[in-house]
Amino acid sequence: MPPHSSASPEKLLAFFGGTFDPIHYGHLKPVASLAQHAGFDQVILLPNNVPPHRPQPEANPQQRLHMVELAVAGNPLFSVDPRELCVDTPSYTIETLETLRKEHGEHCPLAFIIGQDSLLTLHRWHRWESLLNVCHLVVMARPGYQEQLDTPALQSWYDIHRATDAQQLKQNPAGFIYQVNTPLLDISATEIRERRHAGLDCSDLLPYAVERYIESQGLYRE
Ligand code: ATP
């Protein structure tokens, strides 16, 4: 069950993990809208390593980190935490969040942002059931993905933890799932890479500074 409300609202920090190969408006615009809706004080982007058995990103870790930094430069809502890219091995999200929980103390509300597609596969993540012990999950809508979870057990887990009001995120350190009807942007990093490989323009899908960097590095062309 979600924990009981604390008396005084605290600063609400939200972390947003991703491969970001590359970062795009489908990440940035829904998150900005979510931040307004849910009252996030800060969104911290956490670019991650990809386990060796999964298809590897085309951009290297330094390039992905640089693209994330360029995408949010000058925007006070966002900051970037490179910790997962600073180690050679892929980090499990739960372990990073447990470390963040220790760093911020037991009372600070922490949220982890995911898209609807990630919610649908969350039960395959390492120790996924521990996630709500250390953070809230905040879910962004994503076009093309069903709302219903795969099994009645997962659906009931979701229903038990669902927050009906964004205030619950600020009033509790962890334990709730909050879903917001963020703007639907049918954009994926896969589409951007494919467009680049086909020699097509991507300027409507990602910030200009990121597009320029991609061009200067010759990314997603081979
Ligand atoms: P790829 O196409 O390479 O799989 P992606 O575009 O899905 O990449 P990721 O870096 O894997 O991007 O995604 C990071 C997080 O952002 C995930 O939780 C994902 O669900 C979410 N996300 C990505 N694109 C969107 C989008 N268009 N709308 C909502 N959420 C999104």
Boltz pocket constraint, residues with backbone or C-beta under 6 A from the ligand:
constraints:
  - pocket:
      binder: B
      contacts: [[A, 17], [A, 18], [A, 19], [A, 20], [A, 21], [A, 22], [A, 25], [A, 26], [A, 27], [A, 30], [A, 113], [A, 114], [A, 115], [A, 116], [A, 117], [A, 118], [A, 140], [A, 141], [A, 142], [A, 143], [A, 183], [A, 185], [A, 186], [A, 187], [A, 188], [A, 189], [A, 190], [A, 191]]
      max_distance: 6.0
